[in-house]
Each structure stands twice: as structure tokens, then as C-alpha cells.
Amino acid sequence: IREFFGKLIDWKNINDLIPQSFMSAAKYKWLEIDDMTHSQVMVKLARSKVFLSLQRMEGFGLPALEAMAAGCLVVGFTGQGGAEYANSDNGIWVNEDDVEAAAGAVAKAVWLLRERPNEAAAMIAAGRRTAARYSPAARDTAVLKVYGDILREREPTV
């Protein structure tokens, strides 16, 4: 059984659409992550194939990036912060709150994994590369560069 992640309110709405319109995805198991610790979530992500992103007003969109880093095919909403990194190469993204499109994205992900595994693998690899750009090491390098540039601008000239 494959696991999909989502929040209770939204994933049930999306789940209700899948059996009606997308029978191929109906046998998959949904798993809520709301009450799990971060380490429990990371273990579940590592065992999952698809992550349903329901982020909306998040400033950064970390859950989708963590799912990308774990090797999940990410589908769903970008939210405000995810718009910075979400593209058609690294996920199947839909307009915020469009539950029908999200159901279609879940079904498409399942179809890609089954019928076009090379395309799914390319999307997953692109997601991993995207997540790597936001790693703590990449963040530290970027912050040091910004501060270095600021300090160089403030150096006294003789």
C-alpha cells in the first residue's frame, strides 16, 4: 500500500473525488501527518511515493521540500512560499484550493509511477535537486555571502 499525506479537512474532500473520477488511484492509503513528530514524519516520507501538498498561507512551504528531499513525487498546492520553488519539473502543482485539480494531480502521479516510471523518476530527481538548494548548508552559504557583501560595502576607503 502506498501512502499519501494530507490534512484531514482537505484530503477527505480530495479522496472523495478520486474513486469517482480516478479509479486507478483509489486503492492507495492516505496518512495524516498532523499529530506526528518531525522524526516520525520523516520516516513515513522515506517510505512513501507521493506527497499531497495542502500548504496555503505558509511563508516558506517546508513540508513539500522535505517530501522532495525524501524522494516523494509531490503534488498539490504550492502555497505562497512554495511558489518560489514549485515548477512543472519538480511536481504536479495545481491552483490553491482546487480540490478537483488536486485529485487529478494525485491520479496523474499514480499513473506516472505505474505507466511512465522514467518520467516519474525525473520529476522526483528534480524535486531532490530543488530541495538541496534549500538545505541548511546552502542557506548558510547564502547568508555568509550576503553578510560578506554588506561588510565589503562598508569597508572604509583610503
N, C-alpha and C positions, 0 to 999 in steps of 0.2 A: 504494500500500500504506500503510495506517495503522500506526502503531507503538503498542504497549502496553509499559509499563515494569514490571519486576518483578525480584525477586531469584531466582536460579537455583533454589533448592530449592522455593519456593512457586509460582512462576509455571508451572513444568512440571507440577505437580500440577493447577493450575487449568486450564492449557492442555489437559491430557488429558481434562478433563470437558467442555470446550466442544464439540469435534466430536461427542461422544456425545449431548449434550443441547441444544446451542445452535448448530446448523449455520450460522446466519446470521453468527456471529462467527468462524468457523473460518478464513476467508481473511486475517485480519489478522496482521500480523507483530509478534512480540514483540521487544523490545530491552532487554537488560540494561544497567543504568547503573552497576553496582558499580565497574568499573575505569575510568570516565571522570573527567576533571577536571570541576570545577564548571562551567567555561565550556562544555565540550562537552555536559554535561547540559542546560544552559540552551538551547543551540542546538537540541538534539533535542526538548526540551519545546515550544519555539516551533513546531515542525513537526508536532507530534502532536495528536491529537484526544482521546485517552483516556489517563489515568494510573491504573495499578493500585497502590494504596497497600497495602504489606505491613508497615507500621510496627506495632510491638507495644509494646515497653517503652521507647519514646522519651519523653523528658521534655517535648518540645515538638511534634514532628511537622512539622518544616520541609519535608521533601520534598513532602508533599501541598500545603502552602501555596504553595511555589514552582510547582508544577504548576497550581494555581488561578490564580496571577498570570500564568502563561504562556498561559492560556486553554484548558487541558485540562478535560475533563469527568472529575472524579476519582471513582473507585470503590474499594471495598475496606475495609480495616481502619482504624479511627481511631487505634489505639494509645492509650496513656494520655494523652499530651499533646494528641493530635488531638481527644479528647473535648470539649475546651474550645470548639472552633470548628466541629466537624462537625455538620451537620444535614441534613434532607431537602431543604432548598432549595439547598444548595451541593454536593451529591454523592450518590452512591448508596453508603451505608455499610452494612456487614454486621458481624456479630459476629466478634470476633477468632478467627482460626484456622478459620473455617468456609469451607473451600475450595469447597464446593458452592455456597454463597451467593455467594462471590466470583465464581465462574464465571457465575452468574446475573446478577450486577451488571455484569460485562463485556458479556454478551449484551444486557442491558437498555440499556446505554449505546449500543451499536452500533445497536440498534433505535430508540432515541430520535433519534440523529443522522440515521438514514435516514428514519424514518416520522413523527417529530414534531420537526422541526428547531427550531420555535419553543420547545418545552419544553426541548430540549437547550440552546438559546441562553440561555434564562432561568436555567437551572442554572449554566451557565458564567459568566454575568454575576454571579450571586450569589456564585460562587466568587471571582471577581476582587474583588468588594467585601469579602469576608471576608479575602482576602489583604492588601488595602490597610489593613485595621485593624491588621495586624501589621508594617507597613513600618518601616524604620529611623526615618523622621520621626515616625510615630505612637508608636513606642517612646520616642523622645527627649522628645516632648511629655508622655507619661505619667510618665516618670521625673522630669522637671523639676517636674511638678505635685506628685508625692509629696514630693520634697525641699522644695519651696516650702511645702507644708502642714506638714511637720515643723519647718522653720525658724520659721514663723509661730507654732506652738505653743510654741516655746522662747523667743520674744521676751520680754524682761523687761517686766513691767508696773510702772507707776509708781504 
